[in-house]
């Protein structure tokens, strides 16, 4: 029985050694570290639904909400994000499975008849290939777990970028409603003036209809803007996980000022090289696929069983010794497993090459879009809007001098308001472009979504011990 004890102790030692590296927190601390390095807020893994009226959330909602505060609230409260974080627990379970061998099989046989002693056989069997491959399987499981952590981090960062985009959309919608009300009031004044002049027979029916049509269109535009505001507010409310729709919270009435300057291409490329998660995931998946190729080469022998037995013959004689069962690779030579593993490795390597080739182009495109959006914001702010405002002031002077009519003044004011409306859109597009640049820098842009290159379950047992002969 000494051989049986030796195998049992060896298997236990392998199991204990394998389970040492399994993180107890399901890797949430590593995800938090990755988010902190990329400037994101803290994220919590909750086992119960979050309440929207806790002290931290209430404090951030008390004043004008900033983009960072909106992201911080969403990362803690959003229930769908908790679904993403729960994937870490599943990945941890897969790592535990990959670090664990199958249970040994104990077999006891007794035979009838037997004289003068009743014969029996005791047998303990364990998969040999599984024991040999355990260190490699454990390394593969760890690589898969690291890739899962990176994917969760990527989803959290993508979610944070979506929250920022929703936040700036809400600011734009708020400004459009305020401006739409001013435009509607201006059109109403023009329509009322036209009505009085028409009664005095100073304008034609056509002029009156034109002014009234402009007023009706302004009311429709305002109603559409108010609907967009409602939808934008609900979108951000939903992203932040605030279940009380009547809670008092607001965003600033104006966009924040753009930073003094934008980073140059070289700085952006250095940031992308250090931060892009899609490239890190792709590299990890290449390592994972490469490590699975040697395992697949032994697929035809994975049912090899090592055992020890103790037999008592009818005569009372005892025999003991080791045994081995080796499958004969006649029909299943393991070709399918090898082909699949090699193809998955090739696929993972090609995907990494594609991402590396596309990353620089995406970064240049995002930076160019941001630069153009910034130039438009500055042009509206420094040229278009001031000029339209100046035209209104000059028209007022001419109207006071009875050189320009009331409709010229109203038209000048409407042109100014239209310029301000375009300025709002320019600012929204700038902050949207800035958010898209952050997505590219972090490797979470929608057009670079990553599909895992491996389809094998690293926790799958390499072999199953059999009890038969």
Protein Blocks (a to p, Z undefined) as FASTA:
>chain_A
ZZmmmmmmmmmmmmmmmmmmpcfklommmmmmmmmmnopacddddfbdcdfkbfklmmmm
mmccdfklmmmmmmmmmmklmmmmmmmmmmmmmmmmmmpccdddddddddddddfbdcdd
ddddddfklmmmmmmmmmmmmmmmmmmmmmmmmmmmmmmmmmmmmmmmmmmmmmmmmmmm
mmmmmmmmmmmmmmmmmmnopacfklmmmmmmmmmmmmmmmmmmmmmmmmmmmmmmmmno
pablkbccdddfbdcdddfbdcdfklmmmmmmmmmmklmmmmmmmmmmmmmmmmmmmmmm
mmpccdddddddfkopacddddddddddfklnolmmmmmmmmmmmmmmmmmmmmmmmmmm
mmmmmmmmmmmmmmmmmmmmmmmmmmmmmmmmmmmmmmmnomacfklmmmmmmmmmmmmm
mmmmmmmmmmmmmmmmmmmmnopafklcccdfbfbdfkbcfbdcdfbZZ
